[in-house]
Each structure stands twice: as structure tokens, then as C-alpha cells.
């Protein structure tokens, strides 16, 4: 293991509803998750019955809910129905929501500000901000996740690996948030979910053909992190997030993502840009005098910033997120001093933990199946079917048979 540090001196010279249109105003191995796990988490894992609660947005602005069919609105606590009729658009105001609201439709997606979503919607007023939560079946949620996280044109084995990684990631969080307002965020804070608008027959088929399949370690769903491009090697989770050290998230060599457009990258960062970014969290910074990067296996794990009022030590991941993950695309970089700041030469895009998506694409193009892809990036896991209790290998044979019979979408 290579540990390396470098310091660059940066000193100079060194009713809750209002009618809009027609509505009146109204108030792998043959193992399954252990019985102990199911009892402790009070969840009967099933792709058919499992629901997921997804935070779509937090806002103080009004939102518009619409549907092409009948809408029913009820008080979530009492069950009292406040509206049950047809309608085009309904405006909800945060200040008029005094109790949680449930909104349902039938056989038609509900639209939130024009964007369609499956399932039902809940509205909660939390300290003056409206929390808009989409409640739907797990696989229906994945229909909107997989094409948001991976191009639908990619090899179907990569899409299936993504479907299982996303399903497992969701279940991991559901099992740990029994009484939470929501299980997952619809952004990169969890995994990106864009609803019905992004659904595609290829990604839907990848979800459907692997329905019920999850990655487990010692009979429990894994925390299946994934990222765009590792740049040649992934990294242990413990070097990215403090307090993490999961045995299946060890770093590995990955020679499969070299065709990624972000396999190599170059960026410039001025001292002023860095100062503005860091001052969002550390307001006492005035003049940055130097920056030190500590590395393990080529990736930055900690950063020390010397400034006129002292020094700040943060993790590499904190530095990347504060500065900009679009500018500092990964922590696998080399930096050198320039006249105005720092110049970066790097590899990869993302945190570098778990499955490399471009690596999954490369493996699939070489003929590796989705189980092989997942087991390569998540050390020592099994792929099981939580619905049937059968080994995923049995289902994989069926899927290959379906492919041979031209049931795979083009």
C-alpha cells in the first residue's frame, strides 16, 4: 500500500388545495436473507410487496399535482377523504398543509410540476418546507433509477448489474429506516430517480428480468455503492468515508473502464475559487497559504489547508464535494502549483467505491454476465433471489433462454 503526501505552497509570490382548471377549492448460493435479519428489521423482503419512499423535493414554493384520471386526496393520519373526483391541476401551498396529505390516482401516473411518477404521493410540512414523497413498488422505482444512472444503450448485462446494485442499495436503506419519513433521496445523495419520463423498454426489461435479485454478504443486503469511472482501480470505502470499513468494498484493479470519456481528465483551480468553496464551511479562511494532499494508492484521502488563521484538515471526499465534484472529478489525481492556483491531472469520475459503471460496460462487452460483474466489484458476495429463495444462477439460465428466444428488447 502506497502512502504519499505532498504540499503545494499557494502564497502569493511563493385550503391546502386551490383549483386551477376544473376543481373547486377544498381543504447464490442457495441462501436467503436470514430469518434473524427479517425479524430484526421487520421487513418481509419481496419485490412484489416491498414499497419504497422517495423524497422528490423539499421546497417552500407551491407545487402542482395533476393526473389524466381521477384523483383522491386524504388526510394521512385520519384517513378522511377531502377530495375524490376528476381534475386537471391542483395547487398545494406549504402553509396550508397542517397534516400529512396522501394523493392517489388510478392506472395513471401522478405529475409533480409536470413530471410523471408511478405510485402515490405524500406531502408533509416540515418546519415550513414541503416534503414531496413518492411511494411506489420497488421495481417500479427501479424503472426510473436504472436509466437515470446508466445509458439504456449499454449492453444488457451491464444494465442488469446496475438494476441489482440499485435494488440492493435501496433495500439496504429501507431496512435501516423503519420509521423515517422517507427511505431515499431522488438525487445523487442516494441514487438518481427521475420517474416515468426516463423509462425505457431496455432498462425496464433489465429490472424485470432480475426481479427479486439482490447482492448479499453473510445473508444481508450489501451497501452497493457504484460510480461512473474508477480510472483503473477502485478504493476501499474506509478511505473515502470516515467510520466505514465494509469487507466487500475493498479496492480492486479495474482494466475495463479505459473507454470512458472521464478515464483521464485535466482541470485548473484558482486560489480564489478554492477559497470561495472552502468558506462555505470554514468562514475564517482569508488567505490560503498552502495545501497538502495525503494519498493512499494514488487517491487523495485527506487534505490540509494552511491559511492565515490556522489550518484545516478534511477528508479528500469533503474537499472534492466542497470545491465541486464536476471540477475535481475524482480523488485519483496529481496536482501541481500554477501561477494562479493548482493544475490537476486525474483519472476517473466519482468516489471510486464499489461498482465502476464504465467497468461494468467493458466487462459486459467482453462477455461477462451480470453476476460476474457484481461479484468482481463486491468482494465475497452472493446473488440471491429474495422472492423465491432460489439461487440467482437458476434465474440467470432462464434469462439467457429468454434472450435466445428473442424476448430481449432491441
C-alpha positions as CSV (number, residue, x, y, z in Angstrom):
1,X,0.0,0.0,0.0
2,X,1.5,3.3,-1.1
3,X,1.0,6.3,1.3
4,X,2.1,9.6,-0.1
5,X,1.9,13.3,0.9
6,X,2.7,16.4,-1.0
7,X,2.3,20.1,0.0
8,X,1.8,22.9,-2.6
9,X,2.5,26.4,-1.4
10,X,-0.1,28.8,-2.7
11,X,1.2,32.0,-1.1
12,X,1.5,34.9,-3.4
13,X,5.0,35.1,-4.7
14,X,5.5,31.5,-3.4
15,X,-57.3,25.2,1.9
16,X,-54.3,23.1,1.2
17,X,-55.5,22.9,-2.4
18,X,-56.5,25.6,-4.9
19,X,-58.4,24.8,-8.1
20,X,-56.5,25.8,-11.3
21,X,-58.8,24.5,-14.1
22,X,-61.9,22.5,-13.1
23,X,-61.5,21.7,-9.5
24,X,-63.2,23.7,-6.7
25,X,-61.2,24.9,-3.7
26,X,-61.1,22.2,-0.9
27,X,-59.3,21.7,2.4
28,X,-26.1,-17.6,-4.7
29,X,-25.6,-19.9,-3.1
30,X,-28.9,-21.4,-2.0
31,X,-29.3,-19.0,0.8
32,X,-31.8,-16.3,1.5
33,X,-31.6,-13.4,4.0
34,X,-31.6,-14.9,7.4
35,X,-34.7,-15.2,9.5
36,X,-33.0,-13.2,12.2
37,X,-32.4,-10.4,9.7
38,X,-36.0,-10.3,8.6
39,X,-37.4,-10.3,12.2
40,X,-34.9,-7.6,13.4
41,X,-35.8,-5.3,10.5
42,X,-39.5,-6.2,10.5
43,X,-39.4,-6.4,6.7
44,X,-40.7,-9.2,4.5
45,X,-38.4,-8.8,1.6
46,X,-40.3,-9.1,-1.7
47,X,-40.1,-7.3,-5.0
48,X,-43.8,-7.6,-5.4
49,X,-44.9,-6.2,-2.0
50,X,-41.9,-4.0,-1.0
51,X,-42.6,-0.3,-1.2
52,X,-40.0,2.5,-1.2
53,X,-40.5,6.1,-0.1
54,X,-38.5,8.5,-2.2
55,X,-38.0,12.2,-1.4
56,X,-38.6,14.0,-4.7
57,X,-38.1,17.5,-3.4
58,X,-38.1,19.9,-0.4
59,X,-39.5,23.2,-1.2
60,X,-41.2,26.3,0.3
61,X,-42.8,27.0,-3.2
62,X,-46.2,25.9,-4.3
63,X,-46.4,22.6,-6.2
64,X,-48.9,21.5,-8.8
65,X,-50.2,17.9,-8.8
66,X,-52.1,16.7,-11.9
67,X,-53.4,13.5,-13.4
68,X,-55.2,12.4,-16.5
69,X,-57.6,10.4,-14.4
70,X,-59.4,10.5,-11.0
71,X,-57.5,11.9,-8.0
72,X,-58.2,11.1,-4.4
73,X,-56.8,13.3,-1.6
74,X,-57.0,12.2,2.0
75,X,-55.6,13.1,5.5
76,X,-52.9,10.5,6.1
77,X,-53.4,10.4,9.8
78,X,-57.2,10.1,10.0
79,X,-57.9,8.6,6.5
80,X,-60.6,11.3,5.9
81,X,-61.1,11.8,2.2
82,X,-61.1,15.5,1.4
83,X,-61.3,15.2,-2.4
84,X,-62.3,12.3,-4.7
85,X,-63.0,13.5,-8.2
86,X,-61.5,14.3,-11.6
87,X,-59.4,17.3,-12.2
88,X,-56.6,18.7,-14.3
89,X,-54.3,20.6,-12.0
90,X,-54.3,21.2,-8.2
91,X,-52.0,23.6,-6.4
92,X,-50.7,22.8,-2.9
93,X,-49.4,25.5,-0.7
94,X,-46.9,24.7,2.1
95,X,-48.5,27.0,4.7
96,X,-51.9,25.3,4.2
97,X,-50.7,21.8,4.9
98,X,-51.3,21.2,8.6
99,X,-51.3,17.4,8.5
100,X,-49.7,14.9,6.1
101,X,-51.6,14.6,2.9
102,X,-52.0,11.4,0.7
103,X,-52.6,11.8,-3.0
104,X,-53.6,8.8,-5.2
105,X,-54.7,8.2,-8.8
106,X,-55.7,5.1,-10.7
107,X,-53.9,3.5,-13.6
108,X,-52.3,6.8,-14.5
109,X,-49.1,8.4,-13.2
110,X,-49.4,11.5,-10.9
111,X,-47.5,14.5,-12.2
112,X,-45.5,16.7,-9.8
113,X,-45.0,20.1,-11.6
114,X,-45.5,18.3,-14.9
115,X,-43.1,15.3,-14.2
116,X,-44.9,11.9,-14.1
117,X,-44.4,9.4,-11.3
118,X,-45.8,6.0,-10.6
119,X,-47.5,5.2,-7.2
120,X,-48.9,7.7,-4.8
121,X,-47.6,11.0,-3.3
122,X,-47.4,12.2,0.2
123,X,-47.0,15.9,1.3
124,X,-45.5,16.8,4.7
125,X,-44.9,20.3,6.1
126,X,-41.6,20.0,7.9
127,X,-40.6,23.3,9.6
128,X,-42.2,25.4,6.8
129,X,-40.8,23.3,3.9
130,X,-42.9,20.9,1.9
131,X,-41.5,17.4,1.6
132,X,-42.8,15.7,-1.5
133,X,-42.5,12.0,-1.2
134,X,-43.3,9.3,-3.9
135,X,-44.4,5.9,-2.5
136,X,-44.3,3.1,-5.0
137,X,-43.3,-0.6,-5.6
138,X,-39.6,-1.3,-5.5
139,X,-39.2,-2.4,-9.1
140,X,-41.4,0.5,-10.4
141,X,-38.9,2.7,-8.6
142,X,-36.0,1.0,-10.3
143,X,-37.7,1.6,-13.7
144,X,-36.9,5.3,-13.1
145,X,-33.4,4.7,-11.5
146,X,-31.6,2.5,-13.9
147,X,-31.9,4.8,-17.0
148,X,-31.1,7.8,-14.8
149,X,-27.8,6.1,-13.6
150,X,-26.7,4.3,-16.8
151,X,-27.3,4.8,-20.6
152,X,-30.0,2.5,-21.8
153,X,-28.0,1.8,-25.0
154,X,-25.4,-0.2,-23.0
155,X,-25.0,-3.9,-23.0
156,X,-28.0,-5.5,-21.2
157,X,-25.7,-7.4,-18.8
158,X,-24.4,-4.1,-17.6
159,X,-28.0,-2.8,-17.2
160,X,-28.9,-5.9,-15.2
161,X,-25.9,-5.4,-12.9
162,X,-27.0,-1.8,-12.4
163,X,-30.6,-2.9,-11.7
164,X,-29.4,-5.3,-9.0
165,X,-26.9,-2.8,-7.5
166,X,-29.7,-0.2,-7.3
167,X,-32.3,-2.7,-5.9
168,X,-29.8,-3.8,-3.2
169,X,-28.8,-0.2,-2.4
170,X,-32.5,0.7,-1.9
171,X,-33.2,-2.4,0.3
172,X,-30.1,-1.7,2.4
173,X,-31.5,1.8,3.3
174,X,-35.1,0.6,3.6
175,X,-34.1,-1.9,6.2
176,X,-32.4,0.7,8.3
177,X,-35.1,3.4,8.2
178,X,-38.1,1.7,9.6
179,X,-39.8,4.8,11.0
180,X,-38.2,7.5,8.7
181,X,-40.2,10.0,6.7
182,X,-38.5,8.7,3.6
183,X,-36.0,5.9,2.6
184,X,-34.1,7.5,-0.2
185,X,-33.5,10.9,-1.9
186,X,-34.1,11.2,-5.7
187,X,-30.7,12.8,-6.3
188,X,-27.1,11.7,-6.1
189,X,-27.4,11.9,-2.3
190,X,-28.9,8.4,-2.7
191,X,-29.3,7.3,-6.3
192,X,-30.8,9.3,-9.1
193,X,-34.6,8.7,-9.8
194,X,-36.4,10.7,-12.5
195,X,-39.8,8.9,-12.7
196,X,-41.7,7.7,-15.7
197,X,-40.3,10.2,-18.1
198,X,-37.0,8.4,-18.4
199,X,-38.3,4.8,-18.6
200,X,-37.1,2.7,-21.5
201,X,-38.0,-0.8,-22.6
202,X,-34.4,-2.0,-22.3
203,X,-33.8,-0.8,-18.8
204,X,-37.3,-1.9,-17.7
205,X,-36.5,-5.3,-19.1
206,X,-33.2,-5.4,-17.1
207,X,-35.2,-4.7,-13.9
208,X,-38.0,-7.2,-14.8
209,X,-35.6,-10.0,-15.8
210,X,-33.7,-9.7,-12.5
211,X,-36.7,-9.0,-10.3
212,X,-36.1,-10.1,-6.7
213,X,-32.3,-10.5,-7.2
214,X,-30.1,-8.7,-4.7
215,X,-26.5,-8.9,-3.5
216,X,-25.9,-10.2,0.0
217,X,-23.0,-10.6,2.3
218,X,-23.5,-13.0,5.2
219,X,-27.2,-13.2,4.3
220,X,-27.8,-9.4,4.4
221,X,-28.2,-6.8,1.6
222,X,-25.0,-5.0,0.9
223,X,-24.4,-1.3,0.7
224,X,-23.8,-1.4,-3.0
225,X,-22.1,1.8,-3.9
226,X,-21.4,2.5,-7.5
227,X,-19.8,5.3,-9.5
228,X,-19.2,6.3,-13.1
229,X,-15.5,5.6,-13.7
230,X,-12.8,4.3,-11.4
231,X,-9.9,5.2,-13.7
232,X,-8.1,1.9,-13.4
233,X,-8.7,0.9,-9.7
234,X,-11.4,1.3,-7.1
235,X,-10.7,2.2,-3.5
236,X,-11.6,0.9,0.0
237,X,-14.7,2.6,1.4
238,X,-12.8,3.4,4.6
239,X,-10.5,5.8,2.7
240,X,-13.5,7.8,1.4
241,X,-15.9,7.9,4.3
242,X,-14.8,8.0,7.9
243,X,-16.2,5.2,10.0
244,X,-16.8,2.9,7.0
245,X,-14.9,-0.4,6.5
246,X,-17.1,-3.0,4.8
247,X,-15.3,-6.2,3.7
248,X,-17.0,-6.4,0.3
249,X,-15.9,-2.8,-0.6
250,X,-12.2,-3.4,-0.8
251,X,-10.3,-1.7,-3.7
252,X,-9.5,-3.7,-6.8
253,X,-7.7,-3.3,-10.1
254,X,-10.1,-2.5,-13.0
255,X,-8.8,-2.6,-16.5
256,X,-12.2,-2.4,-18.1
257,X,-13.1,1.3,-18.0
258,X,-10.4,2.8,-20.3
259,X,-13.0,3.8,-22.9
260,X,-14.7,6.1,-20.5
261,X,-14.5,9.8,-21.6
262,X,-13.6,10.6,-18.0
263,X,-10.8,7.9,-17.7
264,X,-8.4,10.8,-17.8
265,X,-9.1,14.5,-17.2
266,X,-7.4,17.8,-16.6
267,X,-8.7,20.8,-14.6
268,X,-7.4,24.2,-13.3
269,X,-8.4,25.5,-9.9
270,X,-7.6,29.1,-8.9
271,X,-6.8,30.1,-5.3
272,X,-9.9,32.4,-5.3
273,X,-12.1,29.5,-6.4
274,X,-10.8,27.3,-3.7
275,X,-11.2,29.9,-1.0
276,X,-14.8,30.7,-2.0
277,X,-15.6,27.0,-2.0
278,X,-14.0,26.3,1.4
279,X,-15.5,29.4,3.0
280,X,-19.0,27.8,2.6
281,X,-18.0,25.7,5.6
282,X,-14.9,27.5,7.0
283,X,-15.7,31.2,7.1
284,X,-12.5,32.2,9.0
285,X,-10.3,31.5,5.9
286,X,-8.9,34.7,4.5
287,X,-5.7,33.9,2.6
288,X,-4.8,30.3,1.6
289,X,-1.0,29.7,2.1
290,X,-0.7,26.1,1.2
291,X,-2.4,22.8,0.5
292,X,-1.2,19.3,1.4
293,X,-2.6,16.1,-0.1
294,X,-2.2,12.7,1.6
295,X,-2.6,9.8,-0.7
296,X,-3.1,6.0,-0.4
297,X,-2.7,4.0,-3.6
298,X,-2.8,7.2,-5.7
299,X,-6.0,8.6,-4.3
300,X,-6.2,11.6,-2.0
301,X,-7.6,10.6,1.4
302,X,-7.0,13.7,3.4
303,X,-6.3,17.4,2.7
304,X,-4.7,20.0,5.0
305,X,-5.2,23.7,4.1
306,X,-2.9,26.2,5.7
307,X,-4.4,29.7,5.9
308,X,-3.7,33.0,7.8
309,X,-5.9,31.9,10.7
310,X,-4.5,28.4,11.1
311,X,-5.0,25.1,9.4
312,X,-7.9,22.9,8.4
313,X,-7.8,19.1,7.9
314,X,-10.6,17.5,5.9
315,X,-11.1,14.2,4.1
316,X,-10.3,14.0,0.4
317,X,-14.0,13.4,-0.3
318,X,-15.0,16.5,1.7
319,X,-12.5,18.6,-0.3
320,X,-13.9,17.3,-3.6
321,X,-17.5,17.9,-2.7
322,X,-16.8,21.4,-1.3
323,X,-14.8,22.5,-4.3
324,X,-17.0,20.9,-7.0
325,X,-17.3,17.2,-8.0
326,X,-17.6,18.3,-11.6
327,X,-14.3,20.1,-11.4
328,X,-12.5,17.6,-9.1
329,X,-14.0,14.6,-10.9
330,X,-12.3,12.0,-8.6
331,X,-9.6,11.8,-5.9
332,X,-7.3,9.8,-8.2
333,X,-5.2,12.8,-9.3
334,X,-1.9,14.6,-9.2
335,X,-1.7,18.3,-8.5
336,X,0.9,20.9,-9.2
337,X,1.2,24.6,-8.4
338,X,0.5,27.1,-11.1
339,X,0.7,30.9,-11.2
340,X,-3.0,31.3,-10.1
341,X,-3.6,28.1,-8.1
342,X,-3.5,24.4,-8.9
343,X,-3.5,22.2,-12.0
344,X,-5.0,18.7,-11.7
345,X,-4.3,15.7,-13.9
346,X,-6.7,12.9,-12.9
347,X,-8.3,9.6,-13.6
348,X,-12.0,8.6,-13.3
349,X,-15.2,10.2,-12.2
350,X,-16.9,9.6,-8.8
351,X,-15.9,8.4,-5.4
352,X,-14.3,5.3,-6.7
353,X,-16.0,2.8,-4.3
354,X,-17.9,-0.3,-5.4
355,X,-19.0,-1.0,-9.0
356,X,-17.4,1.0,-11.7
357,X,-20.2,1.6,-14.2
358,X,-17.9,2.0,-17.3
359,X,-16.0,-1.0,-16.0
360,X,-19.3,-3.0,-15.9
361,X,-19.9,-1.9,-19.5
362,X,-16.4,-3.0,-20.5
363,X,-16.8,-6.4,-18.8
364,X,-20.3,-6.9,-20.4
365,X,-18.8,-6.2,-23.8
366,X,-16.2,-8.9,-23.2
367,X,-19.0,-11.4,-22.5
368,X,-19.1,-11.3,-18.7
369,X,-22.6,-11.8,-17.3
370,X,-24.2,-9.6,-14.7
371,X,-23.4,-11.9,-11.8
372,X,-19.7,-12.0,-12.7
373,X,-19.7,-8.2,-12.9
374,X,-21.2,-7.8,-9.5
375,X,-19.0,-10.4,-7.8
376,X,-15.9,-8.7,-9.3
377,X,-16.6,-5.4,-7.8
378,X,-18.2,-6.5,-4.5
379,X,-15.8,-9.0,-2.9
380,X,-17.3,-12.2,-1.4
381,X,-21.0,-11.5,-2.1
382,X,-23.7,-13.9,-3.2
383,X,-26.5,-13.0,-5.6
384,X,-29.8,-14.4,-4.3
385,X,-33.5,-14.1,-5.2
386,X,-35.4,-12.7,-2.3
387,X,-38.7,-13.7,-3.8
388,X,-38.2,-17.4,-4.4
389,X,-35.2,-18.2,-2.2
390,X,-33.6,-19.9,-5.2
391,X,-30.0,-19.2,-6.3
392,X,-29.8,-16.4,-8.8
393,X,-27.9,-18.8,-11.2
394,X,-31.2,-20.6,-11.8
395,X,-32.9,-17.4,-12.9
396,X,-29.9,-16.4,-15.0
397,X,-30.3,-19.5,-17.0
398,X,-33.9,-18.6,-17.7
399,X,-32.9,-15.1,-18.7
400,X,-30.3,-16.5,-21.1
401,X,-33.0,-18.8,-22.5
402,X,-35.3,-15.8,-23.0
403,X,-32.6,-13.9,-24.8
404,X,-32.1,-16.9,-27.2
405,X,-35.8,-16.8,-27.9
406,X,-35.6,-13.2,-29.0
407,X,-37.5,-11.9,-25.9
408,X,-34.8,-9.4,-25.2
409,X,-35.8,-5.9,-26.4
410,X,-33.7,-4.4,-29.2
